[in-house]
């Protein structure tokens, strides 16, 4: 027991501490005075010796260390409670106070209403006199505990459990499954689409887009819409949530990269993969102003795709077949000659409809197949890959009428799918978005620059079958003037060796050179010159199919309507103009012209490198919209449309399995080639091929092209 003077002194120190606390916490108005009995008890509580460590002042405390009034308990309230005797009721833990904050209240009311203090508060009030170190620690503000994750509601628990136990049921791709799990975990399993037993506004936006998937050339049935109203339990609502997420991810992936993988169609196709990342899709549709608009952006941005989409809508709305021109006799216009100065003009009831179809407004109701109509027919034929005769024959009539609408719709959808395989950026941004696009069924090549075609020419492409020109995207890195043609092993084995067995002089007559290397391999090549199979220029974009574009000495082939004659490479009609236009973009300061290019023709190879490569896109588009806004169709020369239509009408999810195909598309010979009749087994057949060439009976090896010549292996 302390004496009275000691107790009074302790009481005074306690009041000083309380006053200092009030000064730190702000102005506090007491509603009640402390009873005398409580003051007597408080006087017996030992207090720290302020002669060693004086109580803190307002200047000693930073403003950010002062807790706001809405905290669990004000400092003033804690001071008042410290002056009271300990309660017999169990104290609350600090963690409990942190998890469940008490509402803010005036200090006196809080002291009066709170039945118990935390153990930390009691210990602080009852602590004996401390050392300087302990006192310094006492001045350090206590670290606030990190808030715990809020407890999940029944929906959150159901969603978490459903993802964990049946995630593969909704998302068969491992990457998508992981993305969905992380996405909802970050949201603490809060719903994105559901609002009780109803769809949220964001869900309504997404659903509106999914229902219009047919407009995009997709199948709306591949993106089912769950029944929100029927989901009355947390488990059912979690199922609805994941089903709509599944449909949204499927739509975005199909819209961007296609419902089928290009490898399912042919082994002669290879485009860069650009499948969208599922995490980015989820972030996009959950943060965009309109989820439906965000989903729509995954469709190709290309103008040609948008034009096909518009034509698809027109075709689906056009059910009238009456505008088709009926079958009938072949119509032609006969020019006047000296022998027949006044030829009869053919007349047919179908001619007015033909005039309307071709846009001939002159004499719209005239039934005569006159020179004006014949000229319009000739233009149509030239624009549609037909022989421009001006004669209305069965082939021209079929092209004018086109396939039936259902067939047209299928072909348009197939070609929209092909656009999804292509890169989003077709050109080189550093060169004004420059790129080359070669359409195989159209036998045409266009050079694009700054969003418009700057040059166009005819091309010869690969024969149907094993010599088909591949579909690909690569970059043109250089041009070779006066190229040497190194005959690829496939052509040596399949064509030249059999020919040489029949006529050993055939190579010499063709201007080819045959060499035998010390290791026993042979090499056939053709030196530069006007007779070279590659012509005067080769355009190089190294690729796995070993194809390129080049000149040709066979100029007469460009006059033909259908021009599929090569071994896979593409022959360009006007290579000097093509080179000059490419170089004007890649090397504008060098001022290349067709005349300058032709001035480089000679006997030595010259390579012109591009500082920035120009993308080359080789496509297979059997339907497209021309510059006049007309929907054009081309013959499916490689028979690929039918396979794609069949796949599009099949099961949606099974379309995306990657099918392995053998590459390249010709059978590459082995190093050891056994020629029939080689050796001495059948002497009656006469001297074998290698005996004639080298005077020996041993087998030879066809040289595999050096790596640096790989791009020359097909022409």
Secondary structure, 3 states (H helix, E strand, C coil): CCCHHHHHHHHHHHHHHHHHHHHHHCCCCCCCCCCHHHHHHHHCCCCCCCCCCCCCCHHHCCHHHCCCCCCCCCHHHHHHHHCCCCCCCCCCCHHHHHHCCCCCCCHHHHHHHCCCCCHHHHHHHHCCCCCHHHHHHHHCCCCCCCCCCCCCCHHHHHHHHHHHHHHHHHCCCHHHHHHHHHHHHHCCCCCCCECCCCECHHHHHHHHHHHCHHHHCCCHHHCCCCCCCCCCCHHHHHHHHHHHHHHHHHHHHHHHHCCCCHHHCCCCEECCCCCCCHHHHHHHHHHCCCHHHHHHCCCCCCHHHHHHHHHHHHHHHCCCCCCCCCCCCCECCCCCCCCCCCCCCCECCCHHHHHHHHCCCCCCCCCECCHHHHHHHHHHHHHCCCCCCCCECHHHHHHHHCCCHHHHHHHHHHHHHHHHHCCCCCCEHHHCCEEEEEECCCCEEEEEECCEEEEEEEEEEECCCCCCCCEEEEEEEEEEECCCEECCHHHHHHHHHHHHHHCCCHHHHCCCEEEECCCCEEEEEECCCCCCCCCCEEEECCCCCCCCEECCCCHHHHHCCCCEEECCCEEECCHHHHHHHHHHHHCHHHCCCHHHHHCCCCCCCEEEEEEEEEEEEEECCCEEECCCCCEEECCCCCCCHHHHHHHHCCCCHHHHCCCCCCCCCCCCCCCEECCCCCCCCCHHHCCCHHHHHHCCCCCEEECCCCHHHHHHCCC
